[in-house]
Amino acid sequence: GDWGGTWLSKNEAGSGSFELTRYDPAIGFQAKRYANHFMGWGDKYLDEIEFRTVKEINSRVLGLLNGDFHGTDGYLPQDQVKRLKADSNMNVLEEESMRIFYSIIHNGRKPFDDVNLRKALSYAFDYDAFINNILSGSVARNPVPVPNNIWGNPKDAKGYTYDLEKAKEYLAKVKGPIPEITIGALAGYGQTEQAAALLQNGLSKIGLKSKIVAEPWSVASKKMRDEQQMYDMLWLWRSTYYADPNNWVGEMYACDQVGARNNSWYCKPEVDKLLMEARVEPDQAKRAANYEKAAKMVTDDAGGIFVYNTKWFGPYNKKVKGVRFSPIGNAQEMRWVHME
């Protein structure tokens, strides 16, 4: 059978604080307090919650400002975040998330199997311009494939900077012709398309031709699992499925994850040894040391282009109190929320 997939598409089977009363992906959902929750309830907490599907950014912001709803998503453009911060009735919460932004590089395809080309690509991306100009400083620089705010992140890792002379220096070491580079982006996700355009600009300055292919996630995700169809590069995020460094470097660059979670076809025995040891080691300190070493090795090897750690900006009406943010999935637990 479908393991209950059809039923679960319109129903919930959880044990959380609220139980679903209505769900329509085009409209949103409603839920009521689960009275028998094991933690119990106080009088001040919410009896019901409603999440509405509002596709247009401006409509979400106007709805919040007009009091049609009390909060909205945490990934608004910075001009809208500033607009909300300027309103005396709004409170914008700011937290660093366990979500990294990077570009996959297809390490298994020539000429990208040459570390010199990968280093040239890494030096051709303008990190400061992307973070400070395009994103208005709304994210935190992170040069490695492990979030800044979890153990296993090597704090002394330097990563790459925008340096076209170094890019040309490494490019000169690449043997053979370099064909036009296909840079993938996720259609409808502006940051991926902006990053692709910025990289394309840098590549043109060092004499490399490239084209940008922006496709929906449904198309890109299928290509990511096919060695032949996979883009030469692809800009995207890596979110938190579980709070452990293995969620990032341990899956993204492990040999046994190639074609599954490892979409770069990167497989290095010395890195893999560290990752496999960390996967079964019970001592967290020893695991952290392995992940730090592995993350630095992947970065030194230019296994991908690592740019930033996401920051979450959660806009809420000032009457809303008790919002608790989780860096895992950027969730906000509603059971403690109440109105003043």
N, C-alpha and C positions, 0 to 999 in steps of 0.2 A: 504494500500500500504506500501511501504518501507520508506515513509517520504522523498523520494528523495535520499535515501542512495546510490543507484546505480549511479545516476547522480553525486552526490557529491564526489564519490570515484575518479572521474577524472576531476572534475570541482570545482571552488571555488565560494562562494556566500558571500564574505566579502565586507568590505568598507575600506580596508586598503590602504597603500601607493602604492602598486604594484598590478597589475592584472596578473593573470596566463596566460601564452601563450603556455606552453607545460608541461605535467606531465606524468611521467612513473616511478612507484616506483622502478623499477630495474635500472633506469638510473638517475633519479633526476627530477628537474623541472626548468623551466625558467619563468621569469616574467618581465614585462616592467612597467615603471613609469606610475601611474594613473594620467594623466594630470589634471583632474578636482578635485583632492583631496581637501577637504575643507580647509586644512592648507596652500595650495599653495606650490610652489617649488622655489628654487634658482638655479642658473646656475651650481653650483659646484657639485650638487648631482647626484647620479647614474641614468642613463637612463634605464639600464637593470641589472638584477641580475640572477645568475645561481647557483643552488645547485646540486652538483653531489653526487650520491650514490657510495661511495668507502668503501667496507666492511673491507678490511685489514688495520690494524693500520699503519703498516710500509709503505704501499702505500700512505696513507693520509699524513704522515709526509714527505716522500720523495717528494710527489707532491707539498707540501707547500714549502719545501726547494728549489725545482727546479723551482719554479715560475709558476707551472701549475695551481694553484689556490691561492687565497689571504688569506684564513682562513680555519680553520677546527674546529671540535667539541671541547668542553671544558672538556672532560672526558678521556683524554689520560692517559696512565700509567705514573708515575712520571719520569721514566727513559727517556721517550720521551719528556716530558715537559722540563726536564733539557737539553736535546739535542737541543730543539728549543730555549731555553733561551740563550744557548751558541752561537747561530748564530747572527751575527751583523745585519742581515736583518729582524730579527723577533722581535715582541713585544708580550709578553704573559701577558694578562690582568688577574688580580686576584680579585675575588669577592666572598663574602659568600652568599650562596644560601638559600632559604627557603625550603630545602629538607633534611629530616632527615633519618638516617639509623638506623634500629632497628630490633629486632626479636619479632614476635608475639609469645605469649605463650597461649595455649588453656586453658583458665581459667575455661571453662565449663566441662572439662573432668578430671576425677580422674586419678592420684593423683594430677594433676596440679591445682585443686581447693584449695589446701593447700598452704597458703602463705609462709609457711616454705620451701617448695620445690622450689617455685618460687624465694625466696630470695637466696637459695642455688645455683640455676642456675645463678642468677645475679652476685653472688660473684665468680663464676667459670669461668667467661669470662675475658680474659686478655686485657683490654681496651688499656692500654699503648702500649703493643706489637702490637696490631692491628693498632692503629693510627700512632705510631712513627716508627715502624719497617716495617710492611707490606705496609702501605700507605705513608711512608716517611714524616709524619707530614703534609700531604696535605689536612687535614680536621680539623674541630674544634670540640672538645669534647662537647657533649650536653647530659646531663643525664636525660632529661625530654621529654615528647611527644608534645613539642611546640618548633618551631625554635628559635635559639638564637636572631635573628634579627627581631622579631616582638613583639608588646605589648602583654602582657599575659604570657610571659615567666618569671618564677620565678628565678631571678638572684641568690638567696641565696640557691637554691636547690643543694644538695651535690651529690646525686645519689650513685652509687655503685663503688667499686674498686675491683681489682683482689685480693682476699683474700681467699685462700683455707681453712684456719683454720675456718674462719667465715662460709664458705660454709659447712664444715663438721658439725659445731655447729648447723646450721639450719637443715641440713639433718637428724641429729640425732632426731629431733623433729617430723619428718614425720612418721605417723603411717601406718603400712602395707607395703607390698612389692611395689617396684617401677619397673615397666616393662621397657624393652628396649625403649629408647626415640628416636622417629623419628624426625630428624632435617631436615627441608626442605630448599632447596636452589634453586635459579633460574638458570637453565642451560644456560651457555654462559655468565653469569654475574659473573666474577671471584671473585669479592669482597664478594658476598653472599656465594660462595663455600669456600673461605678462612676463612670467619667468622665461618661457620659451622664446618670446620676442627679445628679451634682454640678452639671453645667451646667444641667440642668432646674431645680434648686433656685435657682440664680442667676437664671435667666430669669424664674421666677415672681416674684422680688423686684423685677423691673423691669417687671412687668406683661405678660410674654409667655407665651402658652400653648404647650405643647409635649407631644409624646408620644414615648416610646422604643419603637423597634422593634428587637428583638434577633433576628438571623437567622444561620444557619450561613454560613461563608465561601463555600461553593459557591453560595448564593443571593445573598449580598452582592456577590461578585465579578462576577456577571452583571449586576446592577443598576448597578454602577459604570461599565459600558461603554455604558449606555443613558441618554441625556440625560433622557428622560421618566420612567423608572423610578428613577433615582438618588435617594437620600435627600436631604433638604435639607442634612443634615450626617451624617458617618459617622466614628466613632472607630476608629482602627487604627494599625498600625505601618508604617514604610517601612524595609525591610531593605536589606542590601548585595548587589547583584547583581554589581557591579564597583566597585573602589575609586577612584572619581572623582566630583567634585561633580555631574557631569552625571547620575549615578545618582539624585540627589535633586532639587534645584531644576531641573536641566536637563531632566528628564523630567516632573516633577510639574507644571511651569508653562510648558512650551514649547507654542506654538500648534500645532505639527505633531504633538503627542502627545495632543491633545484626544480623549477617548473611548477612548484606549488607556492610556498611562501617566498622562496628565493627566485625572484623574477629577473635577476641580472646574470644568471648562469655563472656566478662567481663561486669558485670552489678551490680553496687553497689548503693543503694538508696541515700547515702550521697553525692556521686560524681555526680550522675545523677541530683540531686536537684540543685547543683551548675551550671551544664551545661544547664539545662532547663531554669533556671533564666537568665543566660547570653545570651541565644539565643533570648530572647524577650526584654531584657533590652536596652533602647536607650542610656544610659549614658556609654560612653566608659570606663571611670575610674572604674565604678562599674563592668562592664563586665570583665575588665582586672583582677581585684581582684579575681573574681570568677574563671577565667581560671587559674590564678596562684595557687590558693588553690587546684583546681581539678588536675592540673598537678602534684603538689607535692604529693597529696594523691594517685594518680595512681602509681607514682614512689615509694613511701613508701610501697605500696601494691605489688610492683614488678609485675605490670600488664603486662609488657613486658621488654625486655632488650634494653635500649636506649643508643646508642653509639656516634653518631656524627651528626654534621651539615655539609652538603656538601659545598665544595669550588669549584668554577668554575674557570678553567684556560683556558682563551680564546686565542689561538695562531693566530696572524694575521701578515701579512707582514707589515713592518714599514710604508709603503706608505699609508696604510689604516687608515683613521682618522674618528672620530665621532661615533665610536661604542658605543651604549648605552645598558648597561646590565640591565635586569629585573630579580629580584630574583623569580618572579612568572613564573615557567616553564623554568627558565634559558634562557629566550629569548633574542635575540639581535635585536633591532629595526633597520632596514636597511635604513629608510628614511633619516637619518642624516649622513649616511656614505658617504665619498668622498675620492678621491685619491689625494695625494700630488704630 
